[in-house]
Amino acid sequence: MSMKKGIGEETDPRIVYADIIDLPHHEPVTRPRMPLENRAAQFSAFDALAGFSDMIAEKTRAIYAQEEEAGEGEPQ
């Protein structure tokens, strides 16, 4: 994957974005910055795969139960 900005085949982002990389970051004057602890906390409760590990565990238990009923024991 190449990064193309304008004309040329340069792929090094330090060169491609050299004109903007050192510009100052925008700081809003009407709102104070949120503390890092609060910024991290707003994402900590997010679980994109909520219940996925429980579903995998239940499927594993079901497979073991089927194999035990068939007399195969635990899979190797």
N, C-alpha and C positions, 0 to 999 in steps of 0.2 A: 504494500500500500504506500503510495507516494503522496506526500503533502505538496500540493501545488497551489501557490498563491501568485497569481500573475503569470508571467512567461518564464519558462525554465523548467528544469528537471531536478532541482535541488530537493533533497528529502530530509536534510538535517533541520529539525524545528528551530534550533538556535539561529540558523541562518535565514530560514524562511520567515520567521517572525522577529527578526532582529530590529525592525523598525518600531515595533510596539512592545517588545518584551520588558523594557525598562521604564515604561510610562507609569506614573503614579496610579495607585488603586483608588477608585472613587470612594470617597467617604461622605455619606449624607450628612448634611448639617442639621436636618430637622429631627433625626432619630439617633439615639445613642446606640453604640455597638452592643450586641448581645454578648454576654460573657460566654467563654468557651464551654463552661459546664452546662449552661442552658442550651447551647447549640447542640452539644452531643446528646443531651437528654431528650431533645425533641425527636431524635431518630432511634433512640435505644429501644423503644417499645415496638417498633416496626418489625414484624416477622412475616416476610414474604411467603414463607412456606409453612404457615401456621398449621399444625396438626400433621405435617408430613412425616415427622419421625414416629408419631403414634401410629400412623397408617402403615408404615414400613414394619414396625414392631408387630402389629396385629397380623399382617400378611405372613411374617416369618413364623409366628406362633401357629397360624393355620396350616402352613406347609409342614411344620414339624408334627402337628397333630395328624395330618393325613398320612404322613410316612409312618408314624407309630401305629396307626390303625392298619396299615398295610403290612406291618411287621418288618419294616426296613430299618427302624431305629433312626438315629440322627444322621443327616447327610454328611458325607466326608468332604 
